[in-house]
Amino acid sequence: MTLPPPPFPPGPAVPVLAPPPRKRRTWLIVLVSVALVFAAGCAFGIIRLVLGVKHVSDVESDVNEATSAFIEDSRDGLSQQGWDGLCEDARGNYAQEDLAGRKQELSGYSITGTDVDWARGQATVRVELRREDGTRGQEVYVVEEEGERWKVCAFPA
């Protein structure tokens, strides 16, 4: 007679074909985290670049408009509106009556360059003037930010 096999001792049952233990993939988690931070930084940089370029072009446009308004107004002598477009220093250096009598005989002009000094709140505008006698000349205007407006501060006399 054969004896039955002895019973297994009590304990946890371990399947014969258990899956291998799970490997830790910390390098993958770190790599994905770094990629996400890099992508977020790039997106932030692109957004700042687009908004910054728009701001720069808006400021240059405002500076050019202030310069153009001054040139247009000074063709027939500076009016009260042109006088108000001057910065405080320029109004202190010139008498309104003197600028009202100063006429420029221009057939046209074009702004050839605008450089903004952000730290000082000042801009330099280069203008090519075309006079009625056919001559051309280069002039430089200095425009400063006063409050929310850009105003002409220095101009050729």
KEFI-902115 format. One line per field, with one value per residue: x, y, z of N, C-alpha, C in turn; residue number from 1; residue in three letters. Coordinates in Angstrom, 1 decimal, decimal comma. Each point is the difference from the previous one (the first is absolute). Layout:
N
n.X: [X  ...]
n.Y: [Y  ...]
n.Z: [Z  ...]
ca.X: [X  ...]
ca.Y: [Y  ...]
ca.Z: [Z  ...]
c.X: [X  ...]
c.Y: [Y  ...]
c.Z: [Z  ...]
pos: [NUM  ...]
code: [ALA  ...]
% end
This chain:
157
n.X: [0,8  -0,5  0,8  -1,0  0,3  0,9  -0,8  -0,3  1,1  -0,8  -0,4  0,6  -1,0  1,0  -0,5  -0,1  -0,9  0,5  -0,6  1,0  0,8  -0,8  0,6  0,8  -0,8  0,8  0,8  -1,1  -0,3  1,2  0,1  -1,1  0,4  1,2  -0,5  -0,9  1,0  0,8  -1,0  -0,2  1,3  0,0  -1,1  0,5  1,1  -0,6  -0,8  1,0  0,6  -1,1  -0,3  1,3  0,0  -1,1  0,4  1,1  -0,7  -0,8  1,1  0,6  -1,2  -0,2  1,2  -0,2  -1,1  0,7  0,9  -0,8  -0,7  1,2  0,5  -1,1  -0,1  1,3  -0,7  -1,0  0,9  0,6  -1,0  -1,1  -0,6  0,8  -0,3  -1,2  0,4  0,5  1,2  0,0  1,1  -0,6  -1,1  0,9  0,5  -1,2  -0,1  -1,2  0,1  1,2  -0,6  -0,9  1,1  0,5  0,2  -0,4  0,7  -0,9  0,5  0,8  -0,2  1,0  -0,6  1,3  -0,2  -0,3  0,7  -0,5  0,3  -0,3  1,3  0,3  -0,9  1,0  -0,3  0,8  -0,5  0,4  0,0  -0,5  0,5  -1,1  0,8  -0,7  1,2  -0,4  0,5  0,9  -0,5  0,9  -1,0  0,4  -1,0  0,0  -0,6  -0,7  -0,1  -1,1  -0,1  -1,1  0,5  0,3  1,0  0,0  1,3  0,6  0,2  0,3  0,8]
n.Y: [-1,1  1,0  0,7  0,7  0,9  0,5  0,6  1,0  0,6  0,5  0,9  1,0  0,0  -0,6  0,8  -1,1  0,7  0,5  1,2  0,4  0,3  1,0  0,4  0,7  0,9  0,3  -0,6  -0,8  -0,1  -0,1  -0,8  -0,6  0,0  -0,3  -0,9  -0,3  0,1  -0,6  -0,8  0,0  -0,1  -0,9  -0,6  0,1  -0,4  -0,9  -0,2  0,0  -0,7  -0,6  -0,1  -0,3  -0,7  -0,4  -0,2  -0,5  -0,7  -0,3  -0,2  -0,7  -0,5  0,0  -0,5  -0,8  -0,3  0,0  -0,6  -0,8  -0,1  -0,1  -0,8  -0,7  0,1  -0,3  -0,5  0,4  -0,5  -0,1  -0,7  0,3  -0,7  0,6  1,1  -0,5  -0,3  1,1  -0,6  -0,2  -0,7  -0,5  -0,1  -0,5  -0,7  -0,1  1,2  -0,1  1,3  -0,4  -1,1  0,9  0,8  -1,1  0,2  -1,2  0,3  -1,0  -0,8  -0,5  -1,1  -0,7  -0,8  0,1  0,4  -1,0  0,6  -1,0  0,9  -1,3  -0,1  0,9  -0,8  -0,3  0,7  -0,5  1,0  -0,8  1,2  -0,4  1,3  0,3  0,9  1,1  0,4  -1,2  0,8  -0,8  -0,4  -0,4  -0,3  0,3  -0,7  0,5  -1,2  0,6  -1,0  0,7  -0,7  0,1  1,2  -0,1  0,8  0,9  -0,3  -0,5  1,1  -0,1  1,0]
n.Z: [0,0  -0,7  0,5  0,4  -0,9  0,7  0,8  -0,8  0,4  1,0  -0,9  -0,4  -0,9  -0,6  -1,0  -0,7  -0,8  1,1  -0,3  -0,8  1,0  0,2  -1,1  0,7  -0,5  1,0  -0,8  -0,3  1,3  0,3  -1,0  0,3  1,3  -0,3  -0,8  1,0  0,9  -0,9  -0,3  1,3  0,2  -1,0  0,4  1,3  -0,4  -0,7  1,0  0,9  -1,0  -0,2  1,3  0,2  -1,1  0,4  1,2  -0,5  -0,8  1,0  0,7  -0,9  -0,1  1,3  0,0  -1,0  0,6  1,1  -0,6  -0,6  1,1  0,6  -0,9  0,0  1,4  -0,1  -1,0  0,6  0,9  1,1  0,0  0,6  -0,9  -1,0  0,6  0,0  -1,2  0,5  0,3  1,2  -0,2  -1,1  0,7  0,8  -1,1  -0,5  -0,6  0,4  0,2  0,4  0,6  0,5  0,0  0,4  -1,3  -0,4  -1,1  0,3  -0,9  1,0  0,6  0,4  0,9  0,2  1,3  0,9  1,0  0,8  0,9  0,3  0,4  -1,0  -0,7  -0,9  -1,1  -0,9  -0,7  -1,0  -0,6  -1,2  -0,1  -0,7  -0,4  0,0  0,3  0,5  0,9  0,5  1,1  0,8  0,8  1,3  0,5  1,2  0,3  1,0  0,9  0,0  1,1  -0,7  -0,2  -1,2  0,4  -1,0  0,2  -1,0  -0,7  -1,3  0,3]
ca.X: [-0,8  0,8  -0,4  -0,2  1,1  -0,2  -0,7  0,9  -0,1  -0,8  0,7  -0,6  0,1  0,8  -0,3  1,2  0,4  -0,2  0,7  1,3  -0,3  0,0  1,3  -0,3  0,4  0,2  0,7  -1,0  -0,7  0,9  0,1  -1,3  -0,1  0,9  -0,6  -1,1  0,5  0,6  -1,1  -0,7  0,9  0,0  -1,3  0,0  1,0  -0,6  -1,1  0,6  0,6  -1,1  -0,5  1,0  0,1  -1,2  0,2  1,0  -0,6  -0,9  0,7  0,6  -1,0  -0,3  1,2  0,0  -1,2  0,3  1,0  -0,7  -0,9  0,8  0,5  -1,2  -0,5  1,0  0,2  -0,6  0,2  -0,5  -1,3  -0,2  0,0  1,4  0,7  -0,4  0,7  1,4  0,2  0,1  1,4  0,0  -0,8  0,8  1,1  -0,5  -1,2  -1,0  -0,1  1,2  -0,2  -1,2  0,4  0,9  -0,7  0,9  -0,6  0,3  -0,9  -0,3  1,0  -0,2  0,8  1,0  0,5  -0,5  0,7  -0,6  0,8  -1,0  0,4  -0,2  -1,3  0,3  0,2  0,6  -0,7  0,7  -1,0  0,5  -1,0  0,0  -0,4  -0,7  1,0  0,5  1,1  -0,3  0,9  -0,2  -0,1  -0,2  -0,9  0,0  -1,3  0,0  -1,3  -0,5  -1,3  -0,4  0,2  1,4  0,1  1,2  0,8  1,1  -0,2  0,9  -0,5]
ca.Y: [1,1  1,3  1,1  1,3  1,0  0,8  1,3  1,2  0,8  1,2  1,2  0,7  -0,8  0,7  -0,6  -0,4  0,9  1,3  1,0  0,5  1,2  1,2  0,7  1,4  0,8  1,4  0,8  0,4  1,1  1,2  0,4  0,6  1,3  1,0  0,4  0,9  1,3  0,6  0,4  1,1  1,1  0,5  0,7  1,3  0,9  0,4  0,9  1,2  0,6  0,5  1,2  1,0  0,6  0,9  1,2  0,8  0,7  1,1  1,2  0,7  0,7  1,2  1,0  0,6  0,8  1,3  0,7  0,4  1,1  1,2  0,4  0,5  1,2  1,0  0,4  1,3  0,7  -0,9  0,4  -0,4  -1,5  -0,4  0,4  -1,0  -1,2  0,1  -0,4  1,1  0,7  0,8  1,2  0,9  0,5  0,7  0,8  -0,5  0,9  -0,2  -1,2  0,3  0,7  -0,8  -0,8  -0,9  -0,2  -1,4  -0,7  -1,3  -0,6  -1,4  -0,4  -1,0  -0,9  0,3  -0,7  0,3  -0,3  -0,4  0,3  1,4  0,5  1,0  -0,5  0,8  -0,2  0,6  0,3  0,6  1,0  0,4  1,4  0,4  0,3  -1,3  -0,6  -1,0  0,1  -0,9  0,6  -0,9  0,5  -0,7  -0,1  -0,6  -0,5  0,7  -0,6  -1,1  0,5  0,4  1,4  0,5  0,8  0,7  0,1  1,0  1,4]
ca.Z: [0,0  -0,1  0,9  -0,7  0,3  1,2  -0,3  0,0  1,2  -0,3  -0,4  -1,2  -1,2  -1,0  -1,2  -0,6  -1,1  0,5  -0,9  0,7  0,8  -0,8  0,1  0,3  -1,2  0,4  -1,0  -0,9  0,7  -0,1  -1,3  -0,3  0,7  -0,6  -1,2  0,3  0,4  -1,1  -0,9  0,6  -0,1  -1,4  -0,2  0,7  -0,8  -1,2  0,3  0,4  -1,1  -0,8  0,7  0,1  -1,3  -0,2  0,9  -0,6  -1,2  0,5  0,6  -1,1  -0,7  0,8  -0,1  -1,4  -0,1  0,7  -0,9  -1,2  0,4  0,2  -1,3  -0,7  0,6  -0,1  -1,4  -0,1  1,3  1,1  0,6  1,4  0,1  -0,1  1,2  1,1  -0,3  0,4  1,4  1,0  -0,2  -1,3  0,2  0,8  -0,8  -1,1  0,2  -0,9  -1,1  -0,9  -0,8  -0,9  -1,2  -0,7  -1,0  -0,8  -1,3  -0,3  -1,0  0,5  0,9  0,4  1,1  -0,5  1,1  1,3  1,0  1,3  1,2  0,9  1,4  0,2  -0,5  -1,0  -1,3  -1,0  -1,3  -1,1  -1,0  -1,2  -0,4  -1,4  0,0  -1,2  -1,0  -0,5  0,9  1,0  1,2  1,1  1,3  1,1  1,0  1,2  0,6  1,4  0,5  1,1  0,4  -0,9  -1,3  -0,5  -0,4  -0,6  1,0  -0,7  -1,4  -0,7  0,1]
c.X: [0,9  -0,6  -0,3  1,1  -0,3  -0,7  1,1  -0,2  -0,8  0,9  -0,6  0,3  0,8  -0,3  1,4  0,5  -0,3  0,8  1,2  -0,4  0,1  1,2  -0,4  0,6  0,1  0,7  -1,0  -0,9  0,8  0,1  -1,3  -0,2  0,8  -0,5  -1,2  0,4  0,6  -1,1  -0,8  0,8  0,1  -1,3  -0,1  0,9  -0,7  -1,1  0,6  0,6  -1,0  -0,6  1,0  0,2  -1,2  0,2  1,1  -0,5  -1,0  0,7  0,7  -1,0  -0,4  1,1  -0,1  -1,2  0,2  1,0  -0,7  -1,0  0,8  0,4  -1,2  -0,4  1,0  0,2  -0,5  0,3  -0,8  -1,3  0,0  0,1  1,4  0,8  -0,3  0,7  1,5  0,1  0,2  1,3  0,0  -0,9  0,7  1,1  -0,4  -1,2  -1,1  -0,1  1,1  -0,3  -1,3  0,4  1,0  -0,7  1,0  -0,7  0,4  -1,0  -0,3  1,1  -0,2  0,9  0,8  0,4  -0,5  0,8  -0,6  0,9  -1,0  0,3  -0,3  -1,3  0,2  0,2  0,7  -0,6  0,8  -1,0  0,8  -1,1  0,3  -0,5  -0,6  1,0  0,7  1,2  -0,6  0,9  -0,4  -0,1  -0,3  -0,9  0,1  -1,4  0,1  -1,4  -0,3  -1,4  -0,3  0,3  1,5  -0,1  1,4  0,8  1,1  -0,2  0,9  -0,7  0,1]
c.Y: [1,2  1,0  1,3  1,0  0,8  1,3  1,1  0,8  1,2  1,2  0,6  -0,9  0,8  -0,7  -0,4  0,9  1,4  1,0  0,5  1,2  1,3  0,9  1,5  0,8  1,4  0,8  0,5  1,1  1,3  0,6  0,7  1,4  1,1  0,4  0,9  1,4  0,7  0,5  1,2  1,3  0,6  0,7  1,3  1,0  0,5  1,0  1,4  0,7  0,6  1,3  1,1  0,7  0,9  1,3  0,9  0,7  1,1  1,2  0,7  0,7  1,2  1,1  0,6  0,9  1,4  0,8  0,5  1,2  1,3  0,6  0,6  1,4  1,2  0,5  1,5  0,8  -0,9  0,5  -0,4  -1,5  -0,5  0,4  -0,9  -1,3  0,0  -0,4  1,3  0,7  0,8  1,3  1,0  0,7  1,0  0,8  -0,4  1,0  -0,2  -1,2  0,2  0,7  -0,8  -0,9  -0,9  -0,2  -1,4  -0,5  -1,4  -0,4  -1,5  -0,3  -1,2  -0,9  0,5  -0,9  0,3  -0,5  -0,2  0,5  1,5  0,5  1,1  -0,7  1,0  -0,3  0,7  0,3  0,6  1,0  0,3  1,5  0,4  0,4  -1,2  -0,6  -0,9  0,2  -1,0  0,8  -1,1  0,7  -0,9  0,1  -0,7  -0,3  0,9  -0,5  -1,1  0,5  0,1  1,4  0,3  0,8  0,7  -0,2  1,0  1,3  0,7]
c.Z: [0,0  0,9  -0,8  0,3  1,2  -0,4  0,0  1,3  -0,3  -0,2  -1,3  -1,2  -1,0  -1,3  -0,7  -1,1  0,4  -0,9  0,8  0,8  -0,9  0,2  0,2  -1,2  0,4  -1,1  -1,0  0,5  0,0  -1,4  -0,5  0,7  -0,6  -1,4  0,1  0,4  -1,1  -1,0  0,6  -0,1  -1,4  -0,3  0,6  -0,8  -1,3  0,2  0,4  -1,2  -0,9  0,6  0,1  -1,4  -0,2  0,8  -0,6  -1,3  0,4  0,5  -1,2  -0,9  0,7  -0,1  -1,4  -0,2  0,7  -0,8  -1,2  0,3  0,2  -1,4  -0,8  0,5  -0,2  -1,4  -0,1  1,3  1,0  0,6  1,5  0,2  -0,1  1,2  1,2  -0,3  0,3  1,5  0,9  -0,2  -1,2  0,2  0,9  -0,7  -1,1  0,4  -1,1  -1,2  -1,0  -0,9  -0,9  -1,2  -0,8  -1,0  -0,7  -1,3  -0,5  -1,0  0,5  1,0  0,2  1,2  -0,4  1,1  1,3  1,0  1,3  1,1  1,1  1,4  0,3  -0,4  -1,0  -1,4  -0,9  -1,4  -1,1  -1,1  -1,2  -0,5  -1,5  0,0  -1,4  -1,1  -0,6  0,8  1,0  1,2  1,1  1,3  1,0  1,0  1,2  0,6  1,3  0,4  1,2  0,4  -1,0  -1,5  -0,4  -0,6  -0,5  1,0  -0,7  -1,5  -0,6  0,1  -1,4]
pos: [1  2  3  4  5  6  7  8  9  10  11  12  13  14  15  16  17  18  19  20  21  22  23  24  25  26  27  28  29  30  31  32  33  34  35  36  37  38  39  40  41  42  43  44  45  46  47  48  49  50  51  52  53  54  55  56  57  58  59  60  61  62  63  64  65  66  67  68  69  70  71  72  73  74  75  76  77  78  79  80  81  82  83  84  85  86  87  88  89  90  91  92  93  94  95  96  97  98  99  100  101  102  103  104  105  106  107  108  109  110  111  112  113  114  115  116  117  118  119  120  121  122  123  124  125  126  127  128  129  130  131  132  133  134  135  136  137  138  139  140  141  142  143  144  145  146  147  148  149  150  151  152  153  154  155  156  157]
code: [MET  THR  LEU  PRO  PRO  PRO  PRO  PHE  PRO  PRO  GLY  PRO  ALA  VAL  PRO  VAL  LEU  ALA  PRO  PRO  PRO  ARG  LYS  ARG  ARG  THR  TRP  LEU  ILE  VAL  LEU  VAL  SER  VAL  ALA  LEU  VAL  PHE  ALA  ALA  GLY  CYS  ALA  PHE  GLY  ILE  ILE  ARG  LEU  VAL  LEU  GLY  VAL  LYS  HIS  VAL  SER  ASP  VAL  GLU  SER  ASP  VAL  ASN  GLU  ALA  THR  SER  ALA  PHE  ILE  GLU  ASP  SER  ARG  ASP  GLY  LEU  SER  GLN  GLN  GLY  TRP  ASP  GLY  LEU  CYS  GLU  ASP  ALA  ARG  GLY  ASN  TYR  ALA  GLN  GLU  ASP  LEU  ALA  GLY  ARG  LYS  GLN  GLU  LEU  SER  GLY  TYR  SER  ILE  THR  GLY  THR  ASP  VAL  ASP  TRP  ALA  ARG  GLY  GLN  ALA  THR  VAL  ARG  VAL  GLU  LEU  ARG  ARG  GLU  ASP  GLY  THR  ARG  GLY  GLN  GLU  VAL  TYR  VAL  VAL  GLU  GLU  GLU  GLY  GLU  ARG  TRP  LYS  VAL  CYS  ALA  PHE  PRO  ALA]
% end
